[in-house]
Amino acid sequence: MSRNILDETHIHPAIRAVIAGNQADIVNEVRTAVDRHDIVVVGMAQNPFPRKARALLKSAGLQHVYLEYGSYLGGWRRRNALKMWTGWPTFPMVFVKGMLIGGASELQKLIASGELAVLLKATRGA
């Protein structure tokens, strides 16, 4: 799968550092959590879908780490950096063993099909 991302050769050298550093702290925080934990849910306040994803995990007896960034009333610039990094347009973003699996609906399908259990047994990065 390839995503359309502006090639660095098409970015003026004077602004490359600005782009690389734009909201890098939030991306690094999520990357670190994803590297350290089997299941990470990234969400925002006031959005019912991160709550749904967390409830699905809880009902399945699965531990997870939850990171929350802003709400509908603020924090969109920081969340936008995560959307650009992952390519996933909505919240929550659910990561399993380092892999973005989608949001609450995708999580629900993986649980129902039994594929989530298979993913959790797999070696990270395999």
Sine and cosine of phi, psi and omega as CSV:
sin_phi,cos_phi,sin_psi,cos_psi,sin_omega,cos_omega
0.00,0.00,0.73,-0.68,0.11,-0.99
-0.85,-0.52,0.57,-0.82,0.04,-1.00
-0.92,-0.39,0.52,-0.86,0.09,-1.00
-0.97,0.24,0.93,-0.36,0.07,-1.00
-0.75,-0.67,0.74,-0.68,-0.02,-1.00
-0.86,0.51,0.84,-0.54,-0.02,-1.00
-0.90,0.44,0.64,-0.77,-0.04,-1.00
-0.84,0.54,-0.48,0.87,0.01,-1.00
-0.92,0.39,-0.28,0.96,0.03,-1.00
-0.99,-0.17,0.22,0.98,0.05,-1.00
-0.90,-0.44,0.80,-0.60,-0.03,-1.00
-0.87,0.50,0.69,-0.72,-0.04,-1.00
-0.82,0.57,-0.50,0.86,-0.04,-1.00
-0.92,0.38,-0.34,0.94,-0.03,-1.00
-0.92,-0.38,0.01,1.00,-0.03,-1.00
-0.87,0.49,-0.65,0.76,0.00,-1.00
-0.92,0.40,-0.60,0.80,0.04,-1.00
-0.89,0.46,-0.71,0.70,0.00,-1.00
-0.91,0.42,-0.71,0.70,-0.03,-1.00
-0.89,0.45,-0.55,0.84,-0.05,-1.00
-1.00,-0.04,-0.09,1.00,-0.06,-1.00
-0.90,0.43,0.94,-0.35,0.01,-1.00
0.82,0.57,0.50,0.86,-0.04,-1.00
-0.88,0.47,-0.47,0.88,-0.03,-1.00
-0.90,0.45,-0.66,0.75,-0.02,-1.00
-0.94,0.34,-0.64,0.77,0.04,-1.00
-0.90,0.43,-0.69,0.72,0.01,-1.00
-0.91,0.42,-0.59,0.80,0.03,-1.00
-0.90,0.44,-0.70,0.72,0.01,-1.00
-0.93,0.37,-0.69,0.73,0.03,-1.00
-0.84,0.55,-0.70,0.72,-0.01,-1.00
-0.89,0.47,-0.71,0.70,0.02,-1.00
-0.89,0.46,-0.68,0.74,0.00,-1.00
-0.90,0.44,-0.60,0.80,0.03,-1.00
-0.93,0.36,-0.52,0.85,-0.12,-0.99
-1.00,-0.07,-0.35,0.94,-0.14,-0.99
-0.80,-0.61,0.53,-0.85,-0.02,-1.00
-0.93,0.36,-0.61,0.79,-0.01,-1.00
-0.76,-0.65,0.80,-0.60,0.05,-1.00
-0.77,-0.64,0.74,-0.67,0.08,-1.00
-0.90,-0.43,0.81,-0.58,0.03,-1.00
-0.94,-0.35,0.82,-0.57,-0.06,-1.00
-0.60,-0.80,-0.27,-0.96,0.00,-1.00
-0.56,-0.83,0.46,-0.89,0.02,-1.00
-0.92,0.40,0.42,-0.91,0.06,-1.00
0.96,0.29,-0.11,0.99,0.01,-1.00
-1.00,-0.10,0.84,-0.55,-0.06,-1.00
-0.95,0.30,-0.32,0.95,-0.09,-1.00
-0.96,0.28,-0.59,0.81,0.15,-0.99
-0.88,0.48,-0.61,0.79,0.06,-1.00
-0.89,0.45,-0.64,0.77,0.02,-1.00
-0.89,0.45,-0.72,0.70,0.01,-1.00
-0.87,0.49,-0.69,0.72,-0.01,-1.00
-0.91,0.41,-0.62,0.79,0.03,-1.00
-0.91,0.40,-0.63,0.78,0.05,-1.00
-0.87,0.48,-0.71,0.71,0.01,-1.00
-0.91,0.42,-0.67,0.74,0.01,-1.00
-0.89,0.46,-0.70,0.72,-0.01,-1.00
-0.92,0.40,-0.42,0.91,0.06,-1.00
-1.00,0.05,-0.02,1.00,0.01,-1.00
0.96,0.29,0.48,0.88,-0.07,-1.00
-0.96,-0.29,0.82,-0.57,0.07,-1.00
-0.94,0.33,0.55,-0.84,0.04,-1.00
-0.45,-0.89,0.28,-0.96,0.10,-0.99
-0.96,-0.28,0.70,-0.72,0.02,-1.00
-0.90,-0.44,0.80,-0.61,0.08,-1.00
-0.90,-0.44,0.78,-0.63,-0.04,-1.00
-0.86,-0.52,0.75,-0.66,-0.04,-1.00
-0.79,-0.61,0.97,-0.26,0.10,-0.99
0.92,0.39,-0.28,-0.96,-0.03,-1.00
-0.50,-0.87,-0.12,-0.99,0.08,-1.00
-0.88,0.47,-0.36,0.93,-0.06,-1.00
-1.00,0.01,-0.19,0.98,0.00,-1.00
-0.06,-1.00,0.21,-0.98,0.03,-1.00
1.00,0.04,0.14,0.99,-0.08,-1.00
-0.91,0.42,-0.54,0.84,0.00,-1.00
-0.90,0.44,-0.67,0.75,0.02,-1.00
-0.92,0.40,-0.69,0.72,0.02,-1.00
-0.90,0.43,-0.55,0.84,0.01,-1.00
-0.86,0.50,-0.58,0.82,0.04,-1.00
-0.87,0.49,-0.61,0.79,0.03,-1.00
-0.93,0.36,-0.63,0.78,0.04,-1.00
-0.90,0.44,-0.65,0.76,0.01,-1.00
-0.93,0.36,-0.62,0.78,0.00,-1.00
-0.91,0.42,-0.72,0.69,-0.08,-1.00
-1.00,0.03,-0.49,0.87,-0.13,-0.99
1.00,0.09,-0.04,1.00,0.00,-1.00
-1.00,0.03,0.80,-0.60,-0.18,-0.98
-0.99,0.10,-0.18,0.98,-0.12,-0.99
-0.73,-0.69,0.15,-0.99,0.10,-0.99
-0.90,-0.44,0.62,-0.78,0.22,0.98
-0.99,0.11,0.22,-0.98,0.21,-0.98
-0.92,-0.39,0.85,-0.52,-0.05,-1.00
-0.93,-0.36,0.81,-0.58,0.02,-1.00
-0.92,-0.39,0.71,-0.70,0.06,-1.00
-0.80,-0.61,0.87,-0.49,-0.01,-1.00
0.79,0.62,0.65,0.76,0.06,-1.00
1.00,0.05,-0.07,1.00,-0.06,-1.00
-0.95,-0.30,0.75,-0.66,0.12,-0.99
-0.95,0.30,0.86,-0.50,-0.02,-1.00
-0.97,-0.25,-0.08,1.00,0.01,-1.00
0.89,-0.46,-0.61,-0.79,-0.04,-1.00
-0.90,-0.44,-0.42,-0.91,-0.07,-1.00
-0.89,0.46,-0.67,0.75,-0.01,-1.00
-0.90,0.44,-0.68,0.73,0.01,-1.00
-0.92,0.39,-0.63,0.78,0.06,-1.00
-0.87,0.48,-0.72,0.70,0.00,-1.00
-0.86,0.52,-0.67,0.74,0.02,-1.00
-0.91,0.42,-0.65,0.76,0.00,-1.00
-0.91,0.40,-0.61,0.79,0.04,-1.00
-0.91,0.41,-0.74,0.67,-0.05,-1.00
-0.88,0.47,-0.60,0.80,-0.04,-1.00
-0.99,0.13,-0.23,0.97,-0.06,-1.00
1.00,0.03,-0.07,1.00,-0.03,-1.00
-0.93,0.38,-0.50,0.86,0.02,-1.00
-0.87,0.49,-0.68,0.73,0.03,-1.00
-0.87,0.49,-0.62,0.78,0.03,-1.00
-0.91,0.41,-0.70,0.71,0.02,-1.00
-0.87,0.49,-0.64,0.77,-0.02,-1.00
-0.94,0.35,-0.44,0.90,0.04,-1.00
-0.99,0.15,-0.39,0.92,-0.05,-1.00
-0.93,0.36,0.44,-0.90,0.09,-1.00
-0.96,0.28,0.65,-0.76,0.00,-1.00
-0.84,0.54,0.76,-0.65,0.05,-1.00
0.99,0.17,0.03,1.00,-0.02,-1.00
-0.98,0.18,0.00,0.00,0.00,0.00
